[in-house]
Amino acid sequence: MLSTLDLKNTYEEQGYAVARQLFTPDEVIFLREHYMQLRVQGPRPGDLVGVDAISEDPLKRYPRMIHMHHWDQVSLRWLLDERLNHLLTLLSGQELYAVQTMLYFKPPQARGQALHQDQFFLKVQPGTCMAAWLALDQCDEANGCLQVVPASHRWPVLCTTRADTSLSFTDVTVPLPPQQEIHPVLMEPGDVLFFHGSLVHGSLPNTTYDRFRRALIGHYITGNAEQVTAFMQPILRMDGSVVTLDVSEPGGPCGVWVEKDGQPVIEMSGSETTLTFRSE
Ligand SMILES: O=C(O)CCC(=O)C(=O)O
């Protein structure tokens, strides 16, 4: 694993960093089995779509779960895990609050999620959000590993456009300049990818016929935040106690790409009026 200093330098330069083997093989097996069991037991509050065991769409057989920590102690314990807290605090340089859990099953042949910035959805003001993305399977390009745009954490929130819903289960994405590098993040089970709320990221479909790409994700907001979207309530300190913050409103200014001296630059001349998809 990278030293904590290397992790922090990488995070500051690139907007993301991978802590290798932060969770043990036994923990990963336990979590994988736990969520598979929860999923086959039927629908859960906040499911992206209802569970339909005979659907042709793999995402309807294994829909993403969200906010499991509201009703599942295993998820709550994981969200507040001291290893995550330690690295989140180190990378961001401040205390964080926990707001969201998600479990992506991404079964064989499932669509991915178009490139986006989490801060577009969470609307943390001031400050930002951060994610801890734990790989529960080997993640590579064939099964739709996460992809990131290195150093895009320095960009403001971009105005969104329509995504290709044959590749993505969400319908919004962000435009990128031509030739923009998009980097696949290859991970082993137990690795945790930490990333900044403005980092552009997403994933392509799982093209395999026999491999899931499961990930357990925690979302956090920086401790200087005064506002966050209503959907993120209740907001938890990392000791589990509740913090009260104001609710941020949808909409607001967003960045658009323009050309200046032959180079793509972002101008804050756009405005997000409608939100077509509630959660990232
Ligand atoms: O796991 C994925 O494919 C996408 C996850 C994601 O975009 C997120 O955690 O914000």
Ligand as a Chemical Component Dictionary entry (heavy atoms), coordinates in Angstrom:
data_LIG
# 
_chem_comp.id                   LIG 
_chem_comp.type                 NON-POLYMER 
_chem_comp.pdbx_formal_charge   0 
_chem_comp.three_letter_code    LIG 
# 
loop_
_chem_comp_atom.comp_id 
_chem_comp_atom.atom_id 
_chem_comp_atom.alt_atom_id 
_chem_comp_atom.type_symbol 
_chem_comp_atom.charge 
_chem_comp_atom.model_Cartn_x 
_chem_comp_atom.model_Cartn_y 
_chem_comp_atom.model_Cartn_z 
_chem_comp_atom.pdbx_ordinal 
LIG O1 O1 O 0 -19.720 2.186 -9.118  1  
LIG C1 C1 C 0 -20.082 2.788 -10.118 2  
LIG O2 O2 O 0 -20.141 2.257 -11.221 3  
LIG C2 C2 C 0 -20.403 4.258 -10.026 4  
LIG C3 C3 C 0 -20.319 4.743 -8.614  5  
LIG C4 C4 C 0 -20.392 6.203 -8.498  6  
LIG O3 O3 O 0 -20.492 6.899 -9.452  7  
LIG C5 C5 C 0 -20.314 6.845 -7.200  8  
LIG O4 O4 O 0 -20.040 6.202 -6.198  9  
LIG O5 O5 O 0 -20.537 8.070 -7.137  10 
# 
loop_
_chem_comp_bond.comp_id 
_chem_comp_bond.atom_id_1 
_chem_comp_bond.atom_id_2 
_chem_comp_bond.value_order 
_chem_comp_bond.pdbx_ordinal 
LIG O1 C1 DOUB 1 
LIG C1 O2 SING 2 
LIG C1 C2 SING 3 
LIG C2 C3 SING 4 
LIG C3 C4 SING 5 
LIG C4 O3 DOUB 6 
LIG C4 C5 SING 7 
LIG C5 O4 DOUB 8 
LIG C5 O5 SING 9 
# 
